[in-house]
Amino acid sequence: MHNPAEFIREELKARKWVHVNHPTAYGVSCDKCGGVNIDWSEFEHMIWCYDCKVDTPGNPGVFGGPIPINTAGLLGMSFDRLNLKTGEIEHGV
Ligand SMILES: [Zn+2]
């Protein structure tokens, strides 16, 4: 049996990297209040909302389409990542 508490811990994995750009650069916003007073959460696939004071998945912005990530790259959108372990920039996607 899968312990639900364990499952949540797995879901909230600490990030190993963050996108160099702010979440709003990708059209991401808070899914709770719709606001953009946000930043990347310390957890993977999550954002932090300063207004709601929660880690939340957020609205996906470009990550949920309709613009494919490759096309977004062609539009000059950067998906470079900052590796939190090494402090080095990695070129994403
Ligand atoms: Zn919010």
PDB file of the backbone (N, CA, C, O) and the ligand in Angstrom, with CONECT records:
HET     ZN  A 101       1
ATOM      1  N   MET A   1       0.845  -1.216   0.000  1.00  0.00           N
ATOM      2  CA  MET A   1       0.000   0.000   0.000  1.00  0.00           C
ATOM      3  C   MET A   1       0.866   1.246   0.000  1.00  0.00           C
ATOM      4  O   MET A   1       1.931   1.304   0.615  1.00  0.00           O
ATOM      5  N   HIS A   2       0.370   2.225  -0.706  1.00  0.00           N
ATOM      6  CA  HIS A   2       1.116   3.477  -0.791  1.00  0.00           C
ATOM      7  C   HIS A   2       0.621   4.421   0.292  1.00  0.00           C
ATOM      8  O   HIS A   2      -0.555   4.785   0.325  1.00  0.00           O
ATOM      9  N   ASN A   3       1.493   4.799   1.144  1.00  0.00           N
ATOM     10  CA  ASN A   3       1.165   5.737   2.215  1.00  0.00           C
ATOM     11  C   ASN A   3       0.933   7.131   1.619  1.00  0.00           C
ATOM     12  O   ASN A   3       1.817   7.676   0.958  1.00  0.00           O
ATOM     13  N   PRO A   4      -0.256   7.710   1.849  1.00  0.00           N
ATOM     14  CA  PRO A   4      -0.562   9.020   1.238  1.00  0.00           C
ATOM     15  C   PRO A   4       0.463  10.085   1.615  1.00  0.00           C
ATOM     16  O   PRO A   4       0.823  10.916   0.780  1.00  0.00           O
ATOM     17  N   ALA A   5       0.931  10.073   2.849  1.00  0.00           N
ATOM     18  CA  ALA A   5       1.903  11.075   3.282  1.00  0.00           C
ATOM     19  C   ALA A   5       3.183  10.946   2.461  1.00  0.00           C
ATOM     20  O   ALA A   5       3.817  11.935   2.091  1.00  0.00           O
ATOM     21  N   GLU A   6       3.535   9.695   2.191  1.00  0.00           N
ATOM     22  CA  GLU A   6       4.721   9.435   1.398  1.00  0.00           C
ATOM     23  C   GLU A   6       4.532   9.947  -0.027  1.00  0.00           C
ATOM     24  O   GLU A   6       5.443  10.505  -0.640  1.00  0.00           O
ATOM     25  N   PHE A   7       3.328   9.740  -0.528  1.00  0.00           N
ATOM     26  CA  PHE A   7       3.014  10.162  -1.878  1.00  0.00           C
ATOM     27  C   PHE A   7       3.173  11.671  -2.014  1.00  0.00           C
ATOM     28  O   PHE A   7       3.723  12.161  -3.000  1.00  0.00           O
ATOM     29  N   ILE A   8       2.684  12.403  -1.012  1.00  0.00           N
ATOM     30  CA  ILE A   8       2.793  13.864  -1.054  1.00  0.00           C
ATOM     31  C   ILE A   8       4.265  14.275  -1.020  1.00  0.00           C
ATOM     32  O   ILE A   8       4.684  15.199  -1.717  1.00  0.00           O
ATOM     33  N   ARG A   9       5.037  13.567  -0.193  1.00  0.00           N
ATOM     34  CA  ARG A   9       6.464  13.898  -0.133  1.00  0.00           C
ATOM     35  C   ARG A   9       7.117  13.701  -1.498  1.00  0.00           C
ATOM     36  O   ARG A   9       7.967  14.488  -1.917  1.00  0.00           O
ATOM     37  N   GLU A  10       6.707  12.645  -2.175  1.00  0.00           N
ATOM     38  CA  GLU A  10       7.255  12.386  -3.504  1.00  0.00           C
ATOM     39  C   GLU A  10       6.835  13.463  -4.488  1.00  0.00           C
ATOM     40  O   GLU A  10       7.624  13.904  -5.324  1.00  0.00           O
ATOM     41  N   GLU A  11       5.568  13.884  -4.374  1.00  0.00           N
ATOM     42  CA  GLU A  11       5.047  14.901  -5.269  1.00  0.00           C
ATOM     43  C   GLU A  11       5.820  16.206  -5.108  1.00  0.00           C
ATOM     44  O   GLU A  11       6.132  16.880  -6.090  1.00  0.00           O
ATOM     45  N   LEU A  12       6.122  16.550  -3.865  1.00  0.00           N
ATOM     46  CA  LEU A  12       6.786  17.810  -3.589  1.00  0.00           C
ATOM     47  C   LEU A  12       8.288  17.605  -3.502  1.00  0.00           C
ATOM     48  O   LEU A  12       8.909  17.807  -2.459  1.00  0.00           O
ATOM     49  N   LYS A  13       8.844  17.202  -4.620  1.00  0.00           N
ATOM     50  CA  LYS A  13      10.292  17.036  -4.657  1.00  0.00           C
ATOM     51  C   LYS A  13      10.950  18.402  -4.728  1.00  0.00           C
ATOM     52  O   LYS A  13      10.502  19.281  -5.464  1.00  0.00           O
ATOM     53  N   ALA A  14      12.000  18.574  -3.971  1.00  0.00           N
ATOM     54  CA  ALA A  14      12.735  19.837  -4.034  1.00  0.00           C
ATOM     55  C   ALA A  14      13.339  19.999  -5.419  1.00  0.00           C
ATOM     56  O   ALA A  14      13.821  19.036  -6.017  1.00  0.00           O
ATOM     57  N   ARG A  15      13.308  21.192  -5.907  1.00  0.00           N
ATOM     58  CA  ARG A  15      13.868  21.471  -7.223  1.00  0.00           C
ATOM     59  C   ARG A  15      15.375  21.282  -7.243  1.00  0.00           C
ATOM     60  O   ARG A  15      16.077  21.567  -6.273  1.00  0.00           O
ATOM     61  N   LYS A  16      15.849  20.790  -8.381  1.00  0.00           N
ATOM     62  CA  LYS A  16      17.291  20.739  -8.604  1.00  0.00           C
ATOM     63  C   LYS A  16      17.702  21.909  -9.493  1.00  0.00           C
ATOM     64  O   LYS A  16      18.881  22.247  -9.603  1.00  0.00           O
ATOM     65  N   TRP A  17      16.704  22.512 -10.119  1.00  0.00           N
ATOM     66  CA  TRP A  17      16.984  23.640 -11.021  1.00  0.00           C
ATOM     67  C   TRP A  17      15.762  24.553 -11.056  1.00  0.00           C
ATOM     68  O   TRP A  17      14.660  24.144 -10.690  1.00  0.00           O
ATOM     69  N   VAL A  18      15.959  25.750 -11.484  1.00  0.00           N
ATOM     70  CA  VAL A  18      14.854  26.666 -11.769  1.00  0.00           C
ATOM     71  C   VAL A  18      15.083  27.284 -13.138  1.00  0.00           C
ATOM     72  O   VAL A  18      16.217  27.415 -13.597  1.00  0.00           O
ATOM     73  N   HIS A  19      13.989  27.660 -13.775  1.00  0.00           N
ATOM     74  CA  HIS A  19      14.127  28.434 -15.003  1.00  0.00           C
ATOM     75  C   HIS A  19      14.750  29.769 -14.648  1.00  0.00           C
ATOM     76  O   HIS A  19      14.438  30.362 -13.615  1.00  0.00           O
ATOM     77  N   VAL A  20      15.634  30.232 -15.517  1.00  0.00           N
ATOM     78  CA  VAL A  20      16.307  31.498 -15.256  1.00  0.00           C
ATOM     79  C   VAL A  20      15.294  32.640 -15.284  1.00  0.00           C
ATOM     80  O   VAL A  20      15.380  33.587 -14.501  1.00  0.00           O
ATOM     81  N   ASN A  21      14.341  32.531 -16.193  1.00  0.00           N
ATOM     82  CA  ASN A  21      13.326  33.578 -16.298  1.00  0.00           C
ATOM     83  C   ASN A  21      12.257  33.430 -15.218  1.00  0.00           C
ATOM     84  O   ASN A  21      12.018  32.341 -14.697  1.00  0.00           O
ATOM     85  N   HIS A  22      11.630  34.543 -14.904  1.00  0.00           N
ATOM     86  CA  HIS A  22      10.525  34.567 -13.945  1.00  0.00           C
ATOM     87  C   HIS A  22       9.338  33.786 -14.523  1.00  0.00           C
ATOM     88  O   HIS A  22       9.161  33.752 -15.741  1.00  0.00           O
ATOM     89  N   PRO A  23       8.520  33.157 -13.660  1.00  0.00           N
ATOM     90  CA  PRO A  23       7.369  32.389 -14.176  1.00  0.00           C
ATOM     91  C   PRO A  23       6.461  33.197 -15.092  1.00  0.00           C
ATOM     92  O   PRO A  23       5.901  32.654 -16.043  1.00  0.00           O
ATOM     93  N   THR A  24       6.313  34.470 -14.819  1.00  0.00           N
ATOM     94  CA  THR A  24       5.403  35.265 -15.655  1.00  0.00           C
ATOM     95  C   THR A  24       5.924  35.401 -17.085  1.00  0.00           C
ATOM     96  O   THR A  24       5.154  35.686 -18.002  1.00  0.00           O
ATOM     97  N   ALA A  25       7.238  35.195 -17.279  1.00  0.00           N
ATOM     98  CA  ALA A  25       7.799  35.240 -18.632  1.00  0.00           C
ATOM     99  C   ALA A  25       7.222  34.126 -19.488  1.00  0.00           C
ATOM    100  O   ALA A  25       7.247  34.208 -20.716  1.00  0.00           O
ATOM    101  N   TYR A  26       6.704  33.087 -18.851  1.00  0.00           N
ATOM    102  CA  TYR A  26       6.122  31.949 -19.571  1.00  0.00           C
ATOM    103  C   TYR A  26       4.592  31.987 -19.537  1.00  0.00           C
ATOM    104  O   TYR A  26       3.925  31.030 -19.929  1.00  0.00           O
ATOM    105  N   GLY A  27       4.057  33.100 -19.065  1.00  0.00           N
ATOM    106  CA  GLY A  27       2.599  33.216 -18.999  1.00  0.00           C
ATOM    107  C   GLY A  27       1.995  32.478 -17.820  1.00  0.00           C
ATOM    108  O   GLY A  27       0.784  32.267 -17.768  1.00  0.00           O
ATOM    109  N   VAL A  28       2.839  32.085 -16.869  1.00  0.00           N
ATOM    110  CA  VAL A  28       2.354  31.365 -15.697  1.00  0.00           C
ATOM    111  C   VAL A  28       1.757  32.362 -14.707  1.00  0.00           C
ATOM    112  O   VAL A  28       2.294  33.450 -14.502  1.00  0.00           O
ATOM    113  N   SER A  29       0.635  31.971 -14.097  1.00  0.00           N
ATOM    114  CA  SER A  29       0.028  32.805 -13.061  1.00  0.00           C
ATOM    115  C   SER A  29      -0.502  31.906 -11.958  1.00  0.00           C
ATOM    116  O   SER A  29      -0.540  30.684 -12.108  1.00  0.00           O
ATOM    117  N   CYS A  30      -0.914  32.515 -10.842  1.00  0.00           N
ATOM    118  CA  CYS A  30      -1.453  31.739  -9.725  1.00  0.00           C
ATOM    119  C   CYS A  30      -2.817  31.186 -10.098  1.00  0.00           C
ATOM    120  O   CYS A  30      -3.682  31.924 -10.571  1.00  0.00           O
ATOM    121  N   ASP A  31      -3.017  29.877  -9.886  1.00  0.00           N
ATOM    122  CA  ASP A  31      -4.309  29.274 -10.227  1.00  0.00           C
ATOM    123  C   ASP A  31      -5.336  29.520  -9.133  1.00  0.00           C
ATOM    124  O   ASP A  31      -6.520  29.238  -9.323  1.00  0.00           O
ATOM    125  N   LYS A  32      -4.901  30.040  -7.991  1.00  0.00           N
ATOM    126  CA  LYS A  32      -5.840  30.311  -6.892  1.00  0.00           C
ATOM    127  C   LYS A  32      -6.465  31.699  -7.043  1.00  0.00           C
ATOM    128  O   LYS A  32      -7.685  31.854  -6.980  1.00  0.00           O
ATOM    129  N   CYS A  33      -5.598  32.716  -7.245  1.00  0.00           N
ATOM    130  CA  CYS A  33      -6.096  34.095  -7.277  1.00  0.00           C
ATOM    131  C   CYS A  33      -5.938  34.733  -8.656  1.00  0.00           C
ATOM    132  O   CYS A  33      -6.419  35.843  -8.887  1.00  0.00           O
ATOM    133  N   GLY A  34      -5.260  34.028  -9.578  1.00  0.00           N
ATOM    134  CA  GLY A  34      -5.058  34.564 -10.917  1.00  0.00           C
ATOM    135  C   GLY A  34      -3.987  35.639 -10.965  1.00  0.00           C
ATOM    136  O   GLY A  34      -3.743  36.242 -12.010  1.00  0.00           O
ATOM    137  N   GLY A  35      -3.351  35.876  -9.828  1.00  0.00           N
ATOM    138  CA  GLY A  35      -2.355  36.940  -9.751  1.00  0.00           C
ATOM    139  C   GLY A  35      -1.005  36.509 -10.276  1.00  0.00           C
ATOM    140  O   GLY A  35      -0.766  35.331 -10.540  1.00  0.00           O
ATOM    141  N   VAL A  36      -0.130  37.483 -10.423  1.00  0.00           N
ATOM    142  CA  VAL A  36       1.216  37.207 -10.915  1.00  0.00           C
ATOM    143  C   VAL A  36       2.268  37.635  -9.890  1.00  0.00           C
ATOM    144  O   VAL A  36       3.435  37.828 -10.229  1.00  0.00           O
ATOM    145  N   ASN A  37       1.842  37.780  -8.640  1.00  0.00           N
ATOM    146  CA  ASN A  37       2.776  38.078  -7.555  1.00  0.00           C
ATOM    147  C   ASN A  37       3.364  36.746  -7.086  1.00  0.00           C
ATOM    148  O   ASN A  37       3.113  36.283  -5.973  1.00  0.00           O
ATOM    149  N   ILE A  38       4.154  36.153  -7.979  1.00  0.00           N
ATOM    150  CA  ILE A  38       4.569  34.764  -7.801  1.00  0.00           C
ATOM    151  C   ILE A  38       6.054  34.606  -8.069  1.00  0.00           C
ATOM    152  O   ILE A  38       6.709  35.507  -8.592  1.00  0.00           O
ATOM    153  N   ASP A  39       6.558  33.471  -7.708  1.00  0.00           N
ATOM    154  CA  ASP A  39       7.913  33.097  -8.086  1.00  0.00           C
ATOM    155  C   ASP A  39       7.963  31.581  -8.138  1.00  0.00           C
ATOM    156  O   ASP A  39       7.016  30.910  -7.727  1.00  0.00           O
ATOM    157  N   TRP A  40       9.079  31.033  -8.649  1.00  0.00           N
ATOM    158  CA  TRP A  40       9.203  29.582  -8.669  1.00  0.00           C
ATOM    159  C   TRP A  40       9.210  29.066  -7.243  1.00  0.00           C
ATOM    160  O   TRP A  40       9.886  29.626  -6.380  1.00  0.00           O
ATOM    161  N   SER A  41       8.474  28.019  -6.995  1.00  0.00           N
ATOM    162  CA  SER A  41       8.485  27.366  -5.696  1.00  0.00           C
ATOM    163  C   SER A  41       9.795  26.615  -5.522  1.00  0.00           C
ATOM    164  O   SER A  41      10.508  26.347  -6.489  1.00  0.00           O
ATOM    165  N   GLU A  42      10.098  26.281  -4.279  1.00  0.00           N
ATOM    166  CA  GLU A  42      11.276  25.435  -4.058  1.00  0.00           C
ATOM    167  C   GLU A  42      10.971  23.991  -4.437  1.00  0.00           C
ATOM    168  O   GLU A  42      11.855  23.135  -4.400  1.00  0.00           O
ATOM    169  N   PHE A  43       9.718  23.721  -4.803  1.00  0.00           N
ATOM    170  CA  PHE A  43       9.330  22.377  -5.209  1.00  0.00           C
ATOM    171  C   PHE A  43       9.146  22.298  -6.718  1.00  0.00           C
ATOM    172  O   PHE A  43       8.761  23.271  -7.366  1.00  0.00           O
ATOM    173  N   GLU A  44       9.427  21.122  -7.262  1.00  0.00           N
ATOM    174  CA  GLU A  44       9.281  20.916  -8.695  1.00  0.00           C
ATOM    175  C   GLU A  44       7.834  21.104  -9.132  1.00  0.00           C
ATOM    176  O   GLU A  44       6.902  20.761  -8.405  1.00  0.00           O
ATOM    177  N   HIS A  45       7.664  21.644 -10.312  1.00  0.00           N
ATOM    178  CA  HIS A  45       6.349  21.812 -10.949  1.00  0.00           C
ATOM    179  C   HIS A  45       5.420  22.715 -10.159  1.00  0.00           C
ATOM    180  O   HIS A  45       4.205  22.674 -10.351  1.00  0.00           O
ATOM    181  N   MET A  46       5.974  23.530  -9.272  1.00  0.00           N
ATOM    182  CA  MET A  46       5.126  24.389  -8.450  1.00  0.00           C
ATOM    183  C   MET A  46       5.613  25.833  -8.529  1.00  0.00           C
ATOM    184  O   MET A  46       6.768  26.119  -8.846  1.00  0.00           O
ATOM    185  N   ILE A  47       4.669  26.730  -8.222  1.00  0.00           N
ATOM    186  CA  ILE A  47       5.046  28.124  -8.032  1.00  0.00           C
ATOM    187  C   ILE A  47       4.681  28.520  -6.609  1.00  0.00           C
ATOM    188  O   ILE A  47       3.893  27.844  -5.948  1.00  0.00           O
ATOM    189  N   TRP A  48       5.255  29.610  -6.151  1.00  0.00           N
ATOM    190  CA  TRP A  48       4.900  30.185  -4.858  1.00  0.00           C
ATOM    191  C   TRP A  48       4.131  31.461  -5.125  1.00  0.00           C
ATOM    192  O   TRP A  48       4.581  32.308  -5.898  1.00  0.00           O
ATOM    193  N   CYS A  49       2.962  31.612  -4.487  1.00  0.00           N
ATOM    194  CA  CYS A  49       2.188  32.842  -4.629  1.00  0.00           C
ATOM    195  C   CYS A  49       2.367  33.674  -3.361  1.00  0.00           C
ATOM    196  O   CYS A  49       2.047  33.221  -2.262  1.00  0.00           O
ATOM    197  N   TYR A  50       2.880  34.893  -3.523  1.00  0.00           N
ATOM    198  CA  TYR A  50       3.106  35.767  -2.368  1.00  0.00           C
ATOM    199  C   TYR A  50       1.782  36.224  -1.769  1.00  0.00           C
ATOM    200  O   TYR A  50       1.707  36.503  -0.572  1.00  0.00           O
ATOM    201  N   ASP A  51       0.737  36.303  -2.591  1.00  0.00           N
ATOM    202  CA  ASP A  51      -0.560  36.754  -2.089  1.00  0.00           C
ATOM    203  C   ASP A  51      -1.292  35.636  -1.353  1.00  0.00           C
ATOM    204  O   ASP A  51      -1.835  35.858  -0.271  1.00  0.00           O
ATOM    205  N   CYS A  52      -1.309  34.442  -1.929  1.00  0.00           N
ATOM    206  CA  CYS A  52      -1.996  33.306  -1.304  1.00  0.00           C
ATOM    207  C   CYS A  52      -1.105  32.628  -0.265  1.00  0.00           C
ATOM    208  O   CYS A  52      -1.587  31.898   0.601  1.00  0.00           O
ATOM    209  N   LYS A  53       0.205  32.879  -0.364  1.00  0.00           N
ATOM    210  CA  LYS A  53       1.168  32.252   0.530  1.00  0.00           C
ATOM    211  C   LYS A  53       1.071  30.717   0.496  1.00  0.00           C
ATOM    212  O   LYS A  53       1.074  30.049   1.530  1.00  0.00           O
ATOM    213  N   VAL A  54       0.986  30.203  -0.703  1.00  0.00           N
ATOM    214  CA  VAL A  54       0.968  28.752  -0.884  1.00  0.00           C
ATOM    215  C   VAL A  54       1.855  28.354  -2.060  1.00  0.00           C
ATOM    216  O   VAL A  54       2.075  29.130  -2.991  1.00  0.00           O
ATOM    217  N   ASP A  55       2.356  27.130  -1.989  1.00  0.00           N
ATOM    218  CA  ASP A  55       2.938  26.494  -3.156  1.00  0.00           C
ATOM    219  C   ASP A  55       1.786  25.878  -3.929  1.00  0.00           C
ATOM    220  O   ASP A  55       0.986  25.132  -3.365  1.00  0.00           O
ATOM    221  N   THR A  56       1.698  26.181  -5.199  1.00  0.00           N
ATOM    222  CA  THR A  56       0.567  25.722  -5.992  1.00  0.00           C
ATOM    223  C   THR A  56       1.051  25.426  -7.413  1.00  0.00           C
ATOM    224  O   THR A  56       2.026  26.019  -7.873  1.00  0.00           O
ATOM    225  N   PRO A  57       0.376  24.518  -8.101  1.00  0.00           N
ATOM    226  CA  PRO A  57       0.840  24.194  -9.465  1.00  0.00           C
ATOM    227  C   PRO A  57       0.758  25.394 -10.405  1.00  0.00           C
ATOM    228  O   PRO A  57       1.533  25.485 -11.358  1.00  0.00           O
ATOM    229  N   GLY A  58      -0.174  26.316 -10.148  1.00  0.00           N
ATOM    230  CA  GLY A  58      -0.310  27.495 -11.000  1.00  0.00           C
ATOM    231  C   GLY A  58      -0.959  27.177 -12.326  1.00  0.00           C
ATOM    232  O   GLY A  58      -1.156  26.014 -12.678  1.00  0.00           O
ATOM    233  N   ASN A  59      -1.288  28.227 -13.057  1.00  0.00           N
ATOM    234  CA  ASN A  59      -1.722  28.045 -14.435  1.00  0.00           C
ATOM    235  C   ASN A  59      -0.488  27.806 -15.284  1.00  0.00           C
ATOM    236  O   ASN A  59       0.528  28.480 -15.117  1.00  0.00           O
ATOM    237  N   PRO A  60      -0.574  26.845 -16.197  1.00  0.00           N
ATOM    238  CA  PRO A  60       0.650  26.378 -16.843  1.00  0.00           C
ATOM    239  C   PRO A  60       1.270  27.354 -17.841  1.00  0.00           C
ATOM    240  O   PRO A  60       2.440  27.200 -18.189  1.00  0.00           O
ATOM    241  N   GLY A  61       0.530  28.343 -18.304  1.00  0.00           N
ATOM    242  CA  GLY A  61       1.104  29.252 -19.300  1.00  0.00           C
ATOM    243  C   GLY A  61       1.553  28.494 -20.530  1.00  0.00           C
ATOM    244  O   GLY A  61       0.823  27.630 -21.015  1.00  0.00           O
ATOM    245  N   VAL A  62       2.723  28.789 -21.046  1.00  0.00           N
ATOM    246  CA  VAL A  62       3.198  28.125 -22.273  1.00  0.00           C
ATOM    247  C   VAL A  62       3.426  26.638 -22.058  1.00  0.00           C
ATOM    248  O   VAL A  62       3.449  25.867 -23.018  1.00  0.00           O
ATOM    249  N   PHE A  63       3.595  26.226 -20.793  1.00  0.00           N
ATOM    250  CA  PHE A  63       3.847  24.808 -20.533  1.00  0.00           C
ATOM    251  C   PHE A  63       2.597  23.963 -20.767  1.00  0.00           C
ATOM    252  O   PHE A  63       2.684  22.743 -20.907  1.00  0.00           O
ATOM    253  N   GLY A  64       1.443  24.611 -20.808  1.00  0.00           N
ATOM    254  CA  GLY A  64       0.209  23.883 -21.065  1.00  0.00           C
ATOM    255  C   GLY A  64      -0.278  24.087 -22.485  1.00  0.00           C
ATOM    256  O   GLY A  64      -1.423  23.758 -22.794  1.00  0.00           O
ATOM    257  N   GLY A  65       0.564  24.622 -23.356  1.00  0.00           N
ATOM    258  CA  GLY A  65       0.147  24.940 -24.702  1.00  0.00           C
ATOM    259  C   GLY A  65      -0.640  26.238 -24.694  1.00  0.00           C
ATOM    260  O   GLY A  65      -0.759  26.829 -23.621  1.00  0.00           O
ATOM    261  N   PRO A  66      -1.190  26.733 -25.800  1.00  0.00           N
ATOM    262  CA  PRO A  66      -1.191  26.059 -27.106  1.00  0.00           C
ATOM    263  C   PRO A  66       0.131  26.220 -27.859  1.00  0.00           C
ATOM    264  O   PRO A  66       0.313  25.588 -28.900  1.00  0.00           O
ATOM    265  N   ILE A  67       1.054  27.042 -27.367  1.00  0.00           N
ATOM    266  CA  ILE A  67       2.322  27.221 -28.064  1.00  0.00           C
ATOM    267  C   ILE A  67       3.265  26.088 -27.691  1.00  0.00           C
ATOM    268  O   ILE A  67       3.656  25.975 -26.529  1.00  0.00           O
ATOM    269  N   PRO A  68       3.642  25.243 -28.655  1.00  0.00           N
ATOM    270  CA  PRO A  68       4.614  24.189 -28.324  1.00  0.00           C
ATOM    271  C   PRO A  68       5.922  24.818 -27.883  1.00  0.00           C
ATOM    272  O   PRO A  68       6.307  25.885 -28.362  1.00  0.00           O
ATOM    273  N   ILE A  69       6.591  24.152 -26.977  1.00  0.00           N
ATOM    274  CA  ILE A  69       7.805  24.723 -26.397  1.00  0.00           C
ATOM    275  C   ILE A  69       8.849  25.050 -27.460  1.00  0.00           C
ATOM    276  O   ILE A  69       9.562  26.046 -27.341  1.00  0.00           O
ATOM    277  N   ASN A  70       8.944  24.216 -28.502  1.00  0.00           N
ATOM    278  CA  ASN A  70       9.912  24.493 -29.562  1.00  0.00           C
ATOM    279  C   ASN A  70       9.608  25.821 -30.248  1.00  0.00           C
ATOM    280  O   ASN A  70      10.508  26.605 -30.552  1.00  0.00           O
ATOM    281  N   THR A  71       8.314  26.055 -30.485  1.00  0.00           N
ATOM    282  CA  THR A  71       7.906  27.304 -31.127  1.00  0.00           C
ATOM    283  C   THR A  71       8.199  28.482 -30.218  1.00  0.00           C
ATOM    284  O   THR A  71       8.657  29.531 -30.670  1.00  0.00           O
ATOM    285  N   ALA A  72       7.932  28.302 -28.937  1.00  0.00           N
ATOM    286  CA  ALA A  72       8.219  29.362 -27.976  1.00  0.00           C
ATOM    287  C   ALA A  72       9.701  29.688 -28.007  1.00  0.00           C
ATOM    288  O   ALA A  72      10.087  30.850 -27.885  1.00  0.00           O
ATOM    289  N   GLY A  73      10.535  28.661 -28.171  1.00  0.00           N
ATOM    290  CA  GLY A  73      11.974  28.865 -28.281  1.00  0.00           C
ATOM    291  C   GLY A  73      12.308  29.704 -29.496  1.00  0.00           C
ATOM    292  O   GLY A  73      13.175  30.576 -29.446  1.00  0.00           O
ATOM    293  N   LEU A  74      11.601  29.428 -30.604  1.00  0.00           N
ATOM    294  CA  LEU A  74      11.832  30.199 -31.823  1.00  0.00           C
ATOM    295  C   LEU A  74      11.413  31.647 -31.638  1.00  0.00           C
ATOM    296  O   LEU A  74      11.940  32.540 -32.301  1.00  0.00           O
ATOM    297  N   LEU A  75      10.476  31.880 -30.747  1.00  0.00           N
ATOM    298  CA  LEU A  75      10.004  33.240 -30.486  1.00  0.00           C
ATOM    299  C   LEU A  75      10.953  33.983 -29.551  1.00  0.00           C
ATOM    300  O   LEU A  75      10.684  35.115 -29.148  1.00  0.00           O
ATOM    301  N   GLY A  76      12.044  33.346 -29.218  1.00  0.00           N
ATOM    302  CA  GLY A  76      13.044  34.019 -28.408  1.00  0.00           C
ATOM    303  C   GLY A  76      12.856  33.788 -26.918  1.00  0.00           C
ATOM    304  O   GLY A  76      13.508  34.425 -26.090  1.00  0.00           O
ATOM    305  N   MET A  77      11.950  32.864 -26.585  1.00  0.00           N
ATOM    306  CA  MET A  77      11.724  32.570 -25.181  1.00  0.00           C
ATOM    307  C   MET A  77      12.847  31.655 -24.686  1.00  0.00           C
ATOM    308  O   MET A  77      13.176  30.669 -25.345  1.00  0.00           O
ATOM    309  N   SER A  78      13.414  31.963 -23.574  1.00  0.00           N
ATOM    310  CA  SER A  78      14.526  31.169 -23.070  1.00  0.00           C
ATOM    311  C   SER A  78      14.045  30.164 -22.034  1.00  0.00           C
ATOM    312  O   SER A  78      13.298  30.497 -21.114  1.00  0.00           O
ATOM    313  N   PHE A  79      14.493  28.933 -22.208  1.00  0.00           N
ATOM    314  CA  PHE A  79      14.164  27.916 -21.215  1.00  0.00           C
ATOM    315  C   PHE A  79      15.416  27.471 -20.458  1.00  0.00           C
ATOM    316  O   PHE A  79      15.481  26.378 -19.895  1.00  0.00           O
ATOM    317  N   ASP A  80      16.396  28.355 -20.469  1.00  0.00           N
ATOM    318  CA  ASP A  80      17.620  28.047 -19.738  1.00  0.00           C
ATOM    319  C   ASP A  80      17.316  27.816 -18.268  1.00  0.00           C
ATOM    320  O   ASP A  80      16.409  28.421 -17.696  1.00  0.00           O
ATOM    321  N   ARG A  81      18.087  26.938 -17.681  1.00  0.00           N
ATOM    322  CA  ARG A  81      17.856  26.575 -16.287  1.00  0.00           C
ATOM    323  C   ARG A  81      19.091  26.876 -15.451  1.00  0.00           C
ATOM    324  O   ARG A  81      20.228  26.742 -15.903  1.00  0.00           O
ATOM    325  N   LEU A  82      18.828  27.281 -14.235  1.00  0.00           N
ATOM    326  CA  LEU A  82      19.906  27.464 -13.277  1.00  0.00           C
ATOM    327  C   LEU A  82      19.967  26.218 -12.408  1.00  0.00           C
ATOM    328  O   LEU A  82      19.034  25.916 -11.663  1.00  0.00           O
ATOM    329  N   ASN A  83      21.071  25.505 -12.513  1.00  0.00           N
ATOM    330  CA  ASN A  83      21.259  24.305 -11.691  1.00  0.00           C
ATOM    331  C   ASN A  83      21.560  24.745 -10.266  1.00  0.00           C
ATOM    332  O   ASN A  83      22.577  25.389 -10.007  1.00  0.00           O
ATOM    333  N   LEU A  84      20.668  24.393  -9.343  1.00  0.00           N
ATOM    334  CA  LEU A  84      20.796  24.897  -7.973  1.00  0.00           C
ATOM    335  C   LEU A  84      21.945  24.236  -7.225  1.00  0.00           C
ATOM    336  O   LEU A  84      22.408  24.739  -6.202  1.00  0.00           O
ATOM    337  N   LYS A  85      22.397  23.103  -7.751  1.00  0.00           N
ATOM    338  CA  LYS A  85      23.477  22.388  -7.085  1.00  0.00           C
ATOM    339  C   LYS A  85      24.829  22.984  -7.474  1.00  0.00           C
ATOM    340  O   LYS A  85      25.686  23.241  -6.629  1.00  0.00           O
ATOM    341  N   THR A  86      24.990  23.195  -8.782  1.00  0.00           N
ATOM    342  CA  THR A  86      26.290  23.642  -9.283  1.00  0.00           C
ATOM    343  C   THR A  86      26.337  25.151  -9.496  1.00  0.00           C
ATOM    344  O   THR A  86      27.415  25.734  -9.617  1.00  0.00           O
ATOM    345  N   GLY A  87      25.153  25.787  -9.543  1.00  0.00           N
ATOM    346  CA  GLY A  87      25.098  27.220  -9.816  1.00  0.00           C
ATOM    347  C   GLY A  87      25.353  27.541 -11.276  1.00  0.00           C
ATOM    348  O   GLY A  87      25.544  28.702 -11.638  1.00  0.00           O
ATOM    349  N   GLU A  88      25.356  26.490 -12.133  1.00  0.00           N
ATOM    350  CA  GLU A  88      25.628  26.702 -13.546  1.00  0.00           C
ATOM    351  C   GLU A  88      24.348  26.814 -14.357  1.00  0.00           C
ATOM    352  O   GLU A  88      23.317  26.236 -14.013  1.00  0.00           O
ATOM    353  N   ILE A  89      24.441  27.567 -15.434  1.00  0.00           N
ATOM    354  CA  ILE A  89      23.310  27.696 -16.350  1.00  0.00           C
ATOM    355  C   ILE A  89      23.333  26.523 -17.328  1.00  0.00           C
ATOM    356  O   ILE A  89      24.352  26.227 -17.953  1.00  0.00           O
ATOM    357  N   GLU A  90      22.168  25.859 -17.443  1.00  0.00           N
ATOM    358  CA  GLU A  90      22.045  24.776 -18.416  1.00  0.00           C
ATOM    359  C   GLU A  90      21.058  25.211 -19.477  1.00  0.00           C
ATOM    360  O   GLU A  90      20.058  25.864 -19.178  1.00  0.00           O
ATOM    361  N   HIS A  91      21.339  24.851 -20.708  1.00  0.00           N
ATOM    362  CA  HIS A  91      20.436  25.243 -21.777  1.00  0.00           C
ATOM    363  C   HIS A  91      19.311  24.228 -21.891  1.00  0.00           C
ATOM    364  O   HIS A  91      19.524  23.089 -22.306  1.00  0.00           O
ATOM    365  N   GLY A  92      18.117  24.653 -21.520  1.00  0.00           N
ATOM    366  CA  GLY A  92      16.971  23.762 -21.429  1.00  0.00           C
ATOM    367  C   GLY A  92      16.311  23.508 -22.760  1.00  0.00           C
ATOM    368  O   GLY A  92      16.409  24.314 -23.685  1.00  0.00           O
ATOM    369  N   VAL A  93      15.645  22.392 -22.847  1.00  0.00           N
ATOM    370  CA  VAL A  93      14.836  21.950 -23.993  1.00  0.00           C
ATOM    371  C   VAL A  93      15.512  22.205 -25.333  1.00  0.00           C
ATOM    372  O   VAL A  93      14.948  21.885 -26.380  1.00  0.00           O
TER     373      VAL A  93
HETATM  374 ZN    ZN A 101      -2.430  33.538  -5.534  1.00  0.00          ZN2+
END
